[in-house]
């Protein structure tokens, strides 16, 4: 376990905000996790569990202890003729894990290519892209309860996954540290091609029998065309959730906006938040040292040296304008940490 004081968090958040925290703790081994939990039970200090830093907006000074989970390792748990169960430590970089699976030929996560963050953060947020969510492949989540030090293994059902949601953001918020996730992948991939232009791109390339590698490559291409590279431009990716509305609300919106971008769900519709933001005139606009990405209105990005407060002000202004125009409440995916 590594414990430091007054550490810059700029390298640990994809927005590139140069915040500092009072204490910074890195947990690199399972024993580190148990030691920190024991310390926390005695101190009761406020803390924040940090994954890949791809979904956070930091205030300039963080009074809380920032706890970075850096456990590594990937192993095959079991397999049969159809499936393989892979256990990955929470600190593994998500994109590296996806690449690892694709190179071996195990399907299920190819649509989740290039999502920033760590394996441990994937079940918390129930990350998703191009018609696939983490919940579709997660078998179990291993975690430790901070209050008791007891280790638990939660099944998929017990994680209570929802749209960009899980029990770790609700009833278990700040109560557990995720240390590993086991995924059930398939040796005979069932490709999901209907979302986000994947199938049309494959057709234009003349690929009639795509592989998981083909899907991953297309997803990568689609993402780089509309999302900034976090290595070059600071952002938190998709900043807002796509709002869910009733059938009645969707019908009303469609009457006024025939080009509305929406996706049918079982009992509701998911509205494209980026489309709503763009209709309010925000796409490409700049607000001090933060702006709305010109290629994708769903992304707020760092123009250089922006603060968390500037991001908050821009996000609030966007929410207010979408509410005024569409009577829809936008909820941030990104988390503000103070």
Residue pairs with C-beta under 8 A, 6 or more apart in sequence:
1 25
1 26
1 27
1 28
1 29
1 32
1 35
1 36
2 25
2 26
2 28
3 23
3 24
3 25
4 23
4 24
4 25
5 22
5 23
5 24
6 20
6 21
6 22
7 20
7 21
7 24
7 66
8 18
8 19
8 20
9 17
9 18
9 19
9 20
9 21
9 24
9 53
9 58
9 62
9 66
10 16
10 17
10 18
10 19
12 50
12 53
12 66
12 68
13 19
13 53
13 54
13 56
13 57
13 58
14 52
14 53
14 54
14 116
14 230
14 234
14 235
14 236
14 237
15 56
15 57
15 58
15 234
15 235
15 236
15 302
15 306
15 311
16 234
16 302
17 57
17 58
17 60
17 234
17 302
17 306
17 307
17 308
17 311
18 60
18 305
19 58
19 59
19 60
19 61
19 62
19 308
20 60
20 61
20 62
21 61
21 62
21 63
21 64
21 65
21 66
22 62
22 63
22 64
22 65
23 45
23 65
23 66
24 65
24 66
24 68
25 36
25 65
25 66
25 67
25 68
26 32
26 68
26 70
27 33
27 36
27 67
27 68
27 69
27 70
27 71
27 177
28 70
28 71
28 72
28 91
29 71
30 71
30 179
33 69
33 71
33 144
33 177
33 179
34 144
34 149
36 67
37 144
37 146
37 149
37 177
38 149
40 47
40 146
41 146
41 147
41 149
45 64
45 65
46 63
46 64
46 65
47 64
47 65
47 66
47 67
47 174
48 62
48 64
48 65
48 66
48 67
48 337
49 67
49 69
49 174
49 177
50 56
50 66
50 67
50 68
50 69
51 69
51 90
51 117
51 118
51 120
51 121
51 124
52 93
52 94
52 116
52 117
52 118
52 121
53 117
54 115
54 116
54 117
54 121
54 230
54 236
54 237
55 117
55 121
55 125
55 236
55 237
55 333
55 334
55 335
56 236
56 334
56 335
56 336
56 337
57 236
57 308
57 311
57 312
57 334
57 335
57 336
57 337
58 308
58 337
59 308
59 309
59 336
59 337
59 338
60 307
60 308
60 309
62 337
62 338
63 338
64 337
67 177
69 90
69 91
69 118
69 120
69 177
69 178
69 179
70 91
71 89
71 90
71 91
71 120
71 179
71 180
72 89
72 91
72 92
73 87
73 88
73 89
73 92
74 86
74 87
74 88
74 89
74 92
74 97
74 100
75 86
75 87
76 84
76 85
76 86
76 87
77 85
77 86
77 87
77 182
78 84
78 85
79 85
79 187
81 187
82 186
82 187
82 188
83 184
83 185
83 186
83 187
84 106
84 184
84 185
84 186
84 187
85 139
85 182
85 183
85 184
85 185
86 101
86 106
86 182
86 183
86 185
87 180
87 181
87 182
87 183
88 97
88 119
88 180
88 181
88 182
88 183
89 119
89 120
89 179
89 180
90 118
90 119
90 120
90 121
90 177
90 178
90 179
90 180
90 181
91 118
91 119
91 120
92 118
92 119
93 117
93 118
93 119
94 112
94 115
94 116
94 117
94 118
94 119
94 121
94 122
94 127
95 113
95 114
95 115
95 116
97 109
97 119
98 109
98 110
98 112
98 113
98 114
98 115
98 216
99 113
99 216
101 107
101 108
101 109
101 110
101 185
102 109
102 110
102 113
102 212
102 213
102 216
105 187
105 212
106 185
106 186
106 187
106 212
107 185
107 186
107 187
107 188
107 189
107 190
107 191
107 212
108 132
108 136
108 137
108 183
108 184
108 185
108 186
108 189
109 132
109 137
109 183
109 185
110 189
110 191
110 212
110 213
110 215
110 216
110 219
111 129
111 130
111 131
111 132
111 192
111 195
111 198
111 215
111 219
112 127
112 128
112 129
112 130
112 132
112 134
113 129
113 215
113 216
113 219
113 220
113 223
114 219
114 220
114 223
114 224
115 122
115 127
115 129
115 237
116 230
116 237
117 125
117 127
119 180
119 181
120 178
120 179
120 180
120 181
121 127
122 134
122 138
122 181
123 134
123 135
123 138
123 141
123 159
123 161
123 166
123 168
123 178
123 181
124 166
124 168
124 169
124 178
125 134
125 164
125 165
125 166
125 169
125 333
126 133
126 134
126 135
126 161
126 162
126 163
126 164
126 165
126 166
127 133
127 134
127 164
128 134
128 163
128 164
129 196
129 219
129 223
130 192
130 195
130 196
130 198
130 219
130 222
131 192
131 194
131 195
131 196
132 192
133 161
134 161
135 156
135 159
135 161
135 166
137 183
137 184
137 185
138 156
138 159
138 161
138 181
138 182
138 183
138 184
139 155
139 156
139 182
139 183
139 184
140 153
140 154
140 155
140 156
140 181
140 182
141 153
141 154
141 159
141 178
141 180
141 181
141 182
142 151
142 152
142 153
142 154
142 178
142 179
142 180
142 181
142 182
143 151
143 152
143 153
143 154
143 176
143 177
143 178
143 179
144 150
144 151
144 152
144 176
144 177
144 179
145 151
145 152
145 175
145 176
146 174
146 175
146 176
146 177
147 175
152 176
154 167
158 167
159 166
159 167
159 168
160 166
160 167
160 170
160 171
163 241
163 242
163 244
163 270
164 241
164 333
168 176
168 178
189 211
189 212
191 210
191 212
191 215
192 198
192 215
193 199
193 202
193 210
193 215
196 219
196 222
197 222
198 215
198 218
198 219
198 222
201 218
201 221
201 222
202 210
202 214
202 215
202 218
207 214
225 295
226 295
226 296
227 235
227 237
227 238
227 293
227 295
227 296
227 299
228 235
228 293
228 295
228 299
228 301
230 237
233 301
233 302
234 301
234 302
234 306
235 293
235 299
235 300
235 301
235 302
236 300
236 333
236 334
237 299
237 333
238 273
238 274
238 298
238 299
238 333
239 298
239 299
239 300
239 315
239 332
239 333
239 334
240 273
240 277
240 298
240 315
240 318
240 330
240 331
240 332
240 333
241 273
241 330
241 331
241 332
241 333
242 263
242 270
242 271
242 272
242 273
243 270
243 271
243 273
243 276
243 328
243 329
243 330
243 331
244 265
244 268
244 269
244 270
244 271
245 253
245 262
245 268
245 269
245 271
245 328
246 268
246 269
247 267
247 268
247 269
249 269
250 260
250 262
250 268
250 269
250 271
253 260
253 262
253 271
253 326
254 260
254 262
257 279
260 271
260 275
261 271
261 272
261 274
261 275
262 269
262 270
262 271
262 272
263 269
263 270
263 272
271 328
273 298
273 330
274 296
274 297
274 298
275 297
276 322
276 325
276 326
276 328
276 330
277 283
277 292
277 297
277 298
277 318
277 322
277 330
278 297
279 325
279 326
280 318
280 321
280 322
280 325
281 321
282 292
282 297
282 318
282 321
283 292
283 293
283 294
283 297
284 291
284 292
284 293
284 294
285 291
285 292
286 292
286 303
287 310
287 313
287 314
287 317
288 303
288 306
288 310
288 313
288 314
289 302
289 303
289 304
289 305
289 306
289 307
289 310
290 300
290 301
290 302
290 303
290 306
290 310
290 311
290 314
291 300
291 301
291 303
291 314
292 299
292 300
292 301
292 314
292 318
293 299
293 300
293 301
300 311
300 314
300 315
308 336
308 337
308 338
311 334
311 336
312 336
315 332
315 334
318 330
319 329
319 330
322 328
322 330
323 329
323 330
